[in-house]
Amino acid sequence: MNEQEVVQIRPAEVRTRFSNEFARAYMNKVYGWMALSLLIATGIAIFCTRSQELYLFAVSNWLLLSLVGLGIVVVMSFGREKLSARTLGVLLIAFSVLEGLTLGPILSCYTQQSLTLTFACTGGTFGVMALYGACTKRDLSPIGSALLMILIGLIICLIVNLFWKNDTFDIVISIVGVLTFSILTAYDTQMILRQGAAMRDEEGRAKGAVLGALSLYLDFINLFLYLLRFLGDRR
């Protein structure tokens, strides 16, 4: 290899190294926020199952807490341009607290062993799909619309089955839910990486990290809840 060839190669190597380091640093922020959210929600949920006063509060106000949490997600999603990164971070923490309160009564219905098993399976599935989304060269953006339609269908089916209460239909919903949020994990991971690569200002990256953590956090929690329908052993 002559000197001219070395000069031609070096800029590409530098760009590749910079791109990899940039993506790694950005995703570390995303997963850092996600880990914090999971830690808060898990801690609140466990405390809720052990405190009778907090448990009764969560059960009595479960619908209200869920609606407030949904409102926070909507505000974060549509208020990205107006809200600062710090405000988004505070909202994410507040949402995690509310999620812990809504999860507490649900987790109290299952044994500790089945919850641990489900969490481990969720972590493994989430990790594999996130790795696929980060490493695959296949463009996953075309499936975004299909995933959105499936999510809407899932919500409708869940509402219908609240009144119908058909066990077979519930199993079908659970299978579709597991598959959907597994694929969503890969899709969201790829989209977060692309959005991060397009951001060069520090504030934009900080906002993207919080919102990316919210997306992956929701994927993880929903995947956990759908797997719990199969693996959960009720008390």
DALIN-V352117 format. One record per pair of residues at least 6 apart in sequence whose C-alpha atoms are under 6 Angstrom apart, sorted by the first residue. I is the first residue (numbers start at 1). GAP is how many residues later the second one is. Records with the same first field share a line. If there is no record, write none. Layout:
BEGIN
I: GAP ; GAP
END
This chain:
BEGIN
29: 180
30: 179 ; 182 ; 183
33: 180
34: 179 ; 183
37: 59
41: 55 ; 56 ; 58 ; 59
44: 56
45: 55 ; 56 ; 58 ; 59
48: 6 ; 7 ; 56
49: 55 ; 59
58: 43
62: 40
69: 26
85: 121 ; 122
109: 125 ; 126
110: 123 ; 124 ; 125
111: 122 ; 124
114: 118 ; 119
118: 110
122: 102
129: 56 ; 57
130: 55 ; 56 ; 59
133: 53 ; 56 ; 57
134: 56
140: 47
174: 52
178: 45 ; 48
181: 38 ; 42
185: 34
192: 20
END
